Amino acid sequence: MDKHTHSFQAEVKQILHLVTHSLYSNKEIFLRELVSNASDACDKLRFEALDNAALYEDAPNLEVRVSFDAEARTLTISDNGIGMSAEEAVAHLGTIAKSGTREFMARLEGDQKKDANLIGQFGVGFYSGFIVADRITVESRRAGLKAEEGVRWSSEGTGEFEVETITKAGRGTDVILHLREGEEEFLKTWRLKSIISKYSDHISLPILMRKEEWDAEKGEQQLTDAWESVNKASALWTRSKSEVTQEQYEDFYKQISYDTEAPLAYTHNRVEGRSEYTQLLYIPKKAPFDLWNRDKRGGVKLYVKRVFIMDDAEALMPVYLRFVKGVIDSADLPLNVSRELLQESRDVKAIREGSTKRVLSMLESLANSEDAAEREKYAAFWKDFGQVLKEGLGEDHQNQERLAKLLRFASTHADEGVSLADYVSRMKDGQEEIYYITADSLAAAKNSPQLEVFRKKGIEVLLLVDRVDEWMLSHLYEFEGKSLQSVAKGAIDLGKLQDEEEKKKAEEAAEAFKPLLEKLKTALQGRAKDVRVSTRLVDSPACIVAEAGDMSGHLARLLKQAGQAAPVSLPTLEINAEHALVKKLDGSERFDDLAQILFDQAVLAEGGQLEDPSAYVKRVNALLMG
């Protein structure tokens, strides 16, 4: 037999060092790569055999076998696919990132290319074997060649490889890894099965391993000569929806999410076009414990041609949909050389946009269903995931309008479940704005003095009590042509909702109270930007409001709680000209104290905190004592 020594191309020592030490994040991935390459070789044979059935020889059933020899410390991955000739072994195994499969696909033209969509296109996976092996031997024979035209390729990955001709009865390739010291875990059946189950369970070919049986005499498991399939060899998402039962969908969800409950909803679609991919996406029933960790990576598993690539492909789903679980299987997604990180590209963007729209469609179907049970499902979803969905208003401008329709709030008409569309449908004749108030709790919002005139006139006000609401409002300005207006900001102009007599009375009060307003401004200098007669108060003596361009008191408190500095802006004090306490102010000997008490009470009613609570207590006590 002829034996020849060759040198690797292109500074192979440095490149192999990169592959074995830096390219992969965990060792076990080498088995995924080699099994994937074996599957690719079988797919290639199947394609070439369309024109030449003789390539199957006497073995038409394609398969991958994984075996090990504990004494010899070898792990072997075998396939009966297309195999390699001596020339192909030198060309394809002697050059980093040169893929015979890639060359093969380049030769395909026209309709043939679509028929070859199962053929892999990654060229460096073979070298990942050096992560766990100090020597790799490859024995191969190309389909159609004589038995004596086999080839043996071997290398220690240090710069050279040897090639010699051998006699190999069966076609295909055996990759034999001579494991390093310390890699004994890959000589155990249970460990190999777990890796295959994790990464290669859905490869369409059977992956076979020798069965183990308990030997009572030796007190240990012993390998037998019988072979068994260790993968399911059928990707659920590649099957037609009509072939999959609801129970199978739910079982698969539980398998990939480790959830004990069935999903709230799911969608299964094959998308065709410039980017071809299959999506099977689930919405959980309950929020996971780490939902609020925005650094947590997503729950979507990425496959390329049924080969598992990564567990949490966050590039394929926006952060605000991080609760979505499922699988995306692409036919042609571009990956970097390690298969571990997605390259941002038009294909990645197309998949992310398509998957986002599909999830929103699922939610819309639940929210707008005529079936009360489906709407109740959405209400349950909103309780657990609503705050996260609100993040999308600022992150996903493309779908902002769709997201706005999915929002649900409490209001002065209902404690939960009010959509913006519901609100608009109930707006008063002449009402031009959607009114809302933000507060720390539902009780604080409901009892805010700023709502008094709205309650008197029966005008609905949205009660926003989630911490994310203030941030959301900085991105959501209007809905269906109606602008959103805070009842706690600026002077309230109810426009057509206020009759002429009310307007005239307010103007007269403002004029009559000018001297008192000036005295209050002086007494509250440094605490209040302005003092004016209110048009929003009915029962309360006073309230504080932020000017239209200023930050609300609620947002300022949230920033302070988060340890961030908030811009300093003084509020405006509004007084109720009809209230007895305000009328008592004029001419009082304790005018300054009463002014301060009036302001402090307004701060407390708004949900704020007093800078000097003890001073407030002293003033109130002095007032009570007469």
LOFI-166842 format. One line per 10 residues: number of its first residue (from 0); their letters; for each residue x, y, z negated of C-alpha. Coordinates in steps of 0.25 Angstrom, whole numbers, plus 5000, padded with zeros to 4 digits. Layout:
<timars>
NUM> A> X:Y:Z | ... $
</timars>
This chain:
<timars>
0> MDKHTHSFQA> 5000:5000:5000 | 5005:5014:5003 | 5007:5023:4992 | 5009:5038:4994 | 5011:5050:4984 | 5005:5063:4987 | 5006:5077:4980 | 4993:5084:4976 | 4991:5097:4984 | 4991:5111:4978 $
10> EVKQILHLVT> 4998:5112:4964 | 4990:5099:4960 | 4996:5099:4946 | 4991:5112:4942 | 4977:5110:4949 | 4976:5096:4942 | 4980:5102:4929 | 4968:5112:4931 | 4959:5101:4934 | 4962:5092:4922 $
20> HSLYSNKEIF> 4963:5103:4912 | 4955:5115:4916 | 4945:5111:4927 | 4935:5103:4918 | 4929:5107:4905 | 4928:5093:4900 | 4935:5080:4903 | 4923:5071:4906 | 4919:5079:4919 | 4930:5071:4926 $
30> LRELVSNASD> 4920:5059:4927 | 4909:5068:4932 | 4919:5072:4943 | 4923:5058:4947 | 4909:5053:4947 | 4905:5064:4955 | 4916:5062:4965 | 4912:5047:4966 | 4898:5051:4969 | 4902:5061:4979 $
40> ACDKLRFEAL> 4910:5050:4986 | 4897:5041:4986 | 4889:5052:4992 | 4899:5054:5003 | 4899:5040:5007 | 4884:5040:5007 | 4884:5052:5017 | 4895:5046:5026 | 4888:5033:5026 | 4876:5039:5033 $
50> DNAALYEDAP> 4884:5039:5046 | 4892:5026:5042 | 4885:5016:5033 | 4897:5007:5034 | 4904:5016:5024 | 4895:5009:5013 | 4903:4996:5016 | 4896:4986:5007 | 4893:4995:4995 | 4881:5004:4999 $
60> NLEVRVSFDA> 4878:5007:4984 | 4886:5020:4980 | 4890:5021:4966 | 4900:5026:4956 | 4907:5018:4945 | 4914:5022:4932 | 4923:5012:4925 | 4934:5012:4915 | 4946:5003:4911 | 4949:5006:4896 $
70> EARTLTISDN> 4962:4998:4896 | 4967:5004:4909 | 4961:5018:4904 | 4955:5020:4918 | 4942:5026:4922 | 4937:5024:4936 | 4926:5031:4944 | 4923:5023:4957 | 4913:5025:4968 | 4910:5018:4981 $
80> GIGMSAEEAV> 4909:5031:4989 | 4916:5036:5001 | 4930:5034:4996 | 4943:5039:5001 | 4954:5035:5011 | 4968:5037:5008 | 4969:5050:5016 | 4956:5056:5008 | 4962:5052:4995 | 4975:5060:4998 $
90> AHLGTIAKSG> 4967:5072:5003 | 4955:5072:4993 | 4963:5068:4980 | 4975:5075:4983 | 4970:5089:4984 | 4963:5097:4973 | 4949:5102:4976 | 4949:5095:4990 | 4936:5087:4991 | 4934:5076:5001 $
100> TREFMARLEG> 4919:5079:4999 | 4920:5093:5002 | 4927:5090:5015 | 4916:5080:5018 | 4905:5090:5016 | 4913:5100:5025 | 4912:5090:5036 | 4897:5089:5035 | 4889:5098:5044 | 4874:5103:5046 $
110> DQKKDANLIG> 4864:5093:5040 | 4875:5084:5035 | 4879:5093:5024 | 4865:5093:5017 | 4865:5077:5018 | 4879:5078:5010 | 4873:5086:4999 | 4877:5075:4988 | 4892:5075:4992 | 4900:5082:4981 $
120> QFGVGFYSGF> 4910:5094:4984 | 4919:5094:4973 | 4934:5091:4975 | 4941:5092:4962 | 4933:5083:4953 | 4942:5071:4955 | 4954:5078:4948 | 4946:5079:4936 | 4950:5065:4933 | 4963:5070:4928 $
130> IVADRITVES> 4957:5076:4916 | 4956:5062:4910 | 4966:5054:4918 | 4981:5055:4920 | 4980:5047:4933 | 4969:5045:4943 | 4968:5033:4953 | 4959:5034:4965 | 4956:5021:4973 | 4947:5024:4986 $
140> RRAGLKAEEG> 4943:5019:4999 | 4935:5026:5009 | 4922:5020:5014 | 4924:5013:5027 | 4939:5011:5026 | 4945:4997:5024 | 4948:4991:5010 | 4963:4993:5011 | 4962:5007:5015 | 4959:5011:5000 $
150> VRWSSEGTGE> 4967:5022:4993 | 4972:5024:4979 | 4975:5038:4974 | 4982:5041:4961 | 4988:5052:4953 | 4991:5058:4940 | 4987:5071:4944 | 5001:5077:4943 | 5004:5081:4957 | 5004:5068:4965 $
160> FEVETITKAG> 4995:5057:4969 | 4997:5043:4975 | 4989:5037:4986 | 4990:5022:4991 | 4981:5013:4999 | 4974:5002:4992 | 4963:4991:4995 | 4950:4995:4990 | 4938:4986:4993 | 4927:4996:4990 $
170> RGTDVILHLR> 4925:5010:4996 | 4925:5022:4987 | 4934:5028:4976 | 4939:5024:4962 | 4944:5035:4953 | 4952:5029:4942 | 4956:5038:4930 | 4968:5034:4922 | 4964:5041:4909 | 4973:5049:4900 $
180> EGEEEFLKTW> 4975:5046:4886 | 4964:5051:4877 | 4953:5049:4888 | 4948:5036:4883 | 4934:5042:4881 | 4932:5040:4897 | 4935:5025:4895 | 4921:5023:4888 | 4908:5019:4894 | 4900:5028:4886 $
190> RLKSIISKYS> 4908:5040:4888 | 4908:5038:4903 | 4893:5036:4904 | 4891:5049:4896 | 4899:5057:4906 | 4892:5051:4918 | 4879:5053:4911 | 4882:5068:4909 | 4888:5071:4922 | 4885:5061:4933 $
200> DHISLPILMR> 4871:5055:4928 | 4864:5061:4940 | 4874:5056:4951 | 4865:5049:4961 | 4875:5037:4962 | 4875:5026:4951 | 4887:5028:4942 | 4891:5014:4937 | 4899:5010:4924 | 4901:4996:4919 $
210> KEEWDAEKGE> 4891:4992:4908 | 4896:4990:4893 | 4891:4979:4884 | 4893:4976:4870 | 4904:4965:4867 | 4900:4959:4853 | 4913:4952:4852 | 4922:4964:4854 | 4912:4974:4848 | 4913:4984:4859 $
220> QQLTDAWESV> 4907:4987:4872 | 4912:4980:4884 | 4911:4984:4899 | 4904:4974:4908 | 4905:4971:4923 | 4891:4977:4925 | 4889:4991:4930 | 4878:5001:4927 | 4874:5014:4931 | 4877:5025:4921 $
230> NKASALWTRS> 4870:5037:4928 | 4856:5039:4932 | 4860:5041:4946 | 4848:5050:4949 | 4847:5065:4946 | 4833:5068:4941 | 4833:5082:4948 | 4837:5076:4961 | 4824:5068:4962 | 4811:5074:4967 $
240> KSEVTQEQYE> 4802:5080:4957 | 4791:5070:4961 | 4800:5059:4956 | 4803:5064:4942 | 4793:5063:4931 | 4791:5074:4920 | 4796:5064:4910 | 4809:5063:4918 | 4811:5078:4919 | 4809:5079:4904 $
250> DFYKQISYDT> 4818:5068:4901 | 4829:5074:4910 | 4827:5088:4903 | 4829:5081:4889 | 4842:5074:4895 | 4848:5087:4899 | 4843:5097:4888 | 4844:5087:4876 | 4830:5093:4873 | 4820:5084:4866 $
260> EAPLAYTHNR> 4808:5091:4872 | 4803:5091:4886 | 4806:5104:4894 | 4795:5115:4895 | 4796:5115:4910 | 4805:5110:4921 | 4808:5113:4936 | 4814:5103:4947 | 4818:5109:4960 | 4827:5107:4972 $
270> VEGRSEYTQL> 4831:5120:4978 | 4836:5121:4992 | 4842:5132:5000 | 4856:5138:5001 | 4858:5132:4987 | 4852:5118:4985 | 4850:5113:4971 | 4840:5106:4962 | 4836:5111:4948 | 4829:5104:4937 $
280> LYIPKKAPFD> 4827:5115:4926 | 4820:5114:4913 | 4814:5124:4902 | 4815:5118:4888 | 4803:5118:4879 | 4811:5124:4867 | 4823:5134:4866 | 4837:5127:4863 | 4844:5132:4850 | 4854:5139:4859 $
290> LWNRDKRGGV> 4845:5147:4867 | 4850:5160:4862 | 4864:5157:4866 | 4866:5165:4879 | 4880:5159:4880 | 4874:5145:4880 | 4875:5139:4894 | 4863:5135:4902 | 4856:5122:4902 | 4856:5119:4917 $
300> KLYVKRVFIM> 4865:5107:4921 | 4872:5109:4935 | 4874:5097:4945 | 4879:5098:4959 | 4874:5086:4967 | 4870:5079:4955 | 4884:5080:4948 | 4883:5086:4935 | 4892:5099:4934 | 4888:5106:4921 $
310> DDAEALMPVY> 4879:5107:4910 | 4876:5121:4909 | 4876:5129:4922 | 4873:5142:4916 | 4876:5149:4930 | 4863:5142:4936 | 4854:5148:4925 | 4853:5162:4920 | 4856:5164:4905 | 4842:5167:4901 $
320> LRFVKGVIDS> 4837:5153:4906 | 4848:5146:4898 | 4837:5137:4892 | 4834:5130:4905 | 4839:5116:4906 | 4841:5108:4919 | 4849:5104:4931 | 4853:5111:4943 | 4859:5102:4954 | 4866:5109:4966 $
330> ADLPLNVSRE> 4869:5103:4979 | 4880:5114:4982 | 4883:5122:4970 | 4898:5128:4970 | 4906:5125:4958 | 4920:5128:4954 | 4930:5117:4955 | 4927:5111:4941 | 4912:5110:4943 | 4911:5116:4929 $
340> LLQESRDVKA> 4908:5131:4933 | 4898:5136:4943 | 4903:5146:4953 | 4894:5158:4954 | 4889:5158:4968 | 4876:5160:4977 | 4873:5146:4974 | 4874:5147:4959 | 4866:5160:4960 | 4855:5153:4968 $
350> IREGSTKRVL> 4854:5142:4959 | 4853:5151:4947 | 4842:5160:4953 | 4834:5148:4958 | 4835:5141:4945 | 4831:5154:4937 | 4819:5156:4946 | 4815:5141:4944 | 4815:5142:4929 | 4807:5155:4929 $
360> SMLESLANSE> 4797:5149:4938 | 4795:5138:4928 | 4793:5148:4917 | 4783:5156:4926 | 4775:5143:4929 | 4773:5141:4914 | 4770:5155:4910 | 4760:5157:4921 | 4754:5144:4921 | 4739:5143:4921 $
370> DAAEREKYAA> 4741:5131:4912 | 4740:5136:4897 | 4750:5124:4893 | 4760:5129:4903 | 4759:5144:4898 | 4760:5139:4883 | 4773:5132:4888 | 4778:5145:4893 | 4774:5152:4880 | 4782:5141:4872 $
380> FWKDFGQVLK> 4794:5144:4882 | 4793:5159:4879 | 4794:5157:4864 | 4807:5149:4865 | 4814:5155:4878 | 4807:5169:4880 | 4818:5177:4874 | 4828:5170:4883 | 4820:5173:4895 | 4819:5187:4892 $
390> EGLGEDHQNQ> 4834:5188:4894 | 4832:5186:4909 | 4826:5199:4910 | 4839:5205:4910 | 4847:5194:4916 | 4839:5190:4928 | 4834:5202:4935 | 4830:5194:4947 | 4820:5187:4939 | 4816:5198:4930 $
400> ERLAKLLRFA> 4802:5200:4935 | 4799:5185:4933 | 4805:5185:4919 | 4797:5197:4915 | 4784:5189:4919 | 4789:5177:4909 | 4791:5186:4897 | 4781:5185:4886 | 4779:5195:4874 | 4771:5198:4862 $
410> STHADEGVSL> 4762:5210:4863 | 4752:5218:4855 | 4741:5209:4862 | 4748:5195:4859 | 4759:5190:4851 | 4765:5182:4862 | 4765:5178:4877 | 4762:5191:4883 | 4768:5192:4897 | 4771:5206:4904 $
420> ADYVSRMKDG> 4760:5202:4914 | 4750:5200:4903 | 4754:5213:4897 | 4752:5220:4911 | 4738:5214:4913 | 4734:5220:4900 | 4739:5234:4902 | 4729:5245:4899 | 4724:5253:4911 | 4734:5265:4913 $
430> QEEIYYITAD> 4745:5257:4905 | 4758:5258:4913 | 4768:5252:4904 | 4771:5239:4897 | 4773:5243:4882 | 4782:5235:4873 | 4788:5236:4859 | 4801:5229:4854 | 4802:5224:4840 | 4809:5214:4830 $
440> SLAAAKNSPQ> 4797:5206:4828 | 4783:5205:4833 | 4777:5210:4820 | 4786:5223:4821 | 4782:5225:4835 | 4767:5223:4832 | 4767:5233:4821 | 4776:5244:4828 | 4770:5258:4826 | 4773:5260:4841 $
450> LEVFRKKGIE> 4762:5251:4845 | 4751:5259:4838 | 4746:5267:4850 | 4747:5255:4859 | 4739:5246:4850 | 4728:5257:4848 | 4726:5258:4863 | 4727:5243:4865 | 4740:5243:4874 | 4748:5231:4873 $
460> VLLLVDRVDE> 4762:5231:4869 | 4772:5220:4871 | 4780:5216:4858 | 4794:5213:4861 | 4801:5206:4849 | 4812:5197:4855 | 4827:5202:4853 | 4829:5201:4868 | 4817:5210:4872 | 4824:5223:4871 $
470> WMLSHLYEFE> 4835:5218:4880 | 4824:5212:4890 | 4817:5226:4890 | 4830:5232:4895 | 4828:5224:4908 | 4813:5223:4909 | 4807:5237:4912 | 4794:5234:4919 | 4784:5223:4923 | 4775:5224:4935 $
480> GKSLQSVAKG> 4778:5239:4936 | 4775:5242:4921 | 4786:5247:4914 | 4789:5242:4900 | 4788:5253:4889 | 4792:5252:4874 | 4782:5257:4865 | 4793:5261:4855 | 4801:5270:4865 | 4798:5284:4870 $
490> AIDLGKLQDE> 4785:5292:4869 | 4773:5283:4872 | 4765:5288:4884 | 4753:5280:4886 | 4749:5288:4898 | 4735:5284:4903 | 4733:5276:4890 | 4732:5289:4882 | 4720:5298:4884 | 4721:5313:4885 $
500> EEKKKAEEAA> 4716:5315:4871 | 4727:5307:4865 | 4738:5314:4873 | 4732:5328:4869 | 4732:5324:4855 | 4746:5319:4855 | 4751:5332:4862 | 4744:5340:4851 | 4750:5332:4840 | 4764:5333:4846 $
510> EAFKPLLEKL> 4762:5348:4846 | 4756:5349:4832 | 4767:5341:4826 | 4779:5348:4832 | 4784:5355:4819 | 4783:5341:4812 | 4790:5334:4823 | 4801:5344:4822 | 4802:5343:4807 | 4803:5327:4808 $
520> KTALQGRAKD> 4814:5329:4819 | 4822:5337:4809 | 4820:5327:4797 | 4823:5315:4806 | 4835:5321:4813 | 4845:5310:4815 | 4835:5299:4814 | 4824:5303:4825 | 4827:5308:4839 | 4813:5314:4840 $
530> VRVSTRLVDS> 4800:5315:4833 | 4787:5316:4840 | 4772:5313:4839 | 4769:5299:4843 | 4758:5294:4853 | 4760:5279:4849 | 4757:5279:4834 | 4743:5277:4828 | 4745:5272:4814 | 4759:5274:4810 $
540> PACIVAEAGD> 4765:5288:4806 | 4778:5286:4815 | 4787:5277:4824 | 4800:5278:4830 | 4803:5276:4845 | 4815:5276:4854 | 4815:5285:4866 | 4814:5280:4880 | 4829:5279:4883 | 4833:5274:4869 $
550> MSGHLARLLK> 4835:5260:4863 | 4824:5255:4855 | 4825:5253:4840 | 4823:5238:4842 | 4834:5237:4852 | 4844:5245:4843 | 4841:5236:4831 | 4843:5223:4840 | 4857:5229:4845 | 4861:5232:4830 $
560> QAGQAAPVSL> 4857:5218:4826 | 4866:5212:4837 | 4877:5221:4832 | 4877:5230:4844 | 4877:5246:4843 | 4864:5252:4848 | 4864:5266:4854 | 4860:5276:4843 | 4846:5283:4847 | 4837:5290:4837 $
570> PTLEINAEHA> 4822:5286:4838 | 4810:5295:4840 | 4800:5296:4828 | 4786:5297:4833 | 4775:5302:4822 | 4760:5299:4822 | 4754:5313:4821 | 4741:5307:4816 | 4747:5299:4804 | 4745:5305:4790 $
580> LVKKLDGSER> 4760:5303:4786 | 4764:5311:4798 | 4754:5322:4794 | 4759:5322:4780 | 4773:5325:4785 | 4771:5339:4788 | 4773:5348:4776 | 4778:5337:4767 | 4788:5340:4757 | 4795:5327:4760 $
590> FDDLAQILFD> 4795:5329:4775 | 4809:5324:4777 | 4807:5311:4769 | 4794:5308:4776 | 4800:5310:4789 | 4811:5300:4786 | 4801:5290:4780 | 4792:5292:4793 | 4804:5289:4802 | 4809:5277:4793 $
600> QAVLAEGGQL> 4795:5271:4793 | 4795:5272:4809 | 4809:5265:4809 | 4804:5254:4801 | 4791:5252:4809 | 4799:5251:4821 | 4807:5240:4816 | 4820:5248:4813 | 4828:5248:4800 | 4831:5261:4792 $
610> EDPSAYVKRV> 4845:5266:4791 | 4843:5270:4776 | 4831:5262:4770 | 4834:5267:4756 | 4831:5281:4760 | 4818:5277:4766 | 4814:5270:4753 | 4818:5282:4745 | 4809:5291:4754 | 4797:5282:4753 $
620> NALLMG> 4799:5280:4738 | 4800:5295:4736 | 4787:5297:4745 | 4780:5287:4737 | 4783:5293:4724 | 4777:5306:4729 $
</timars>
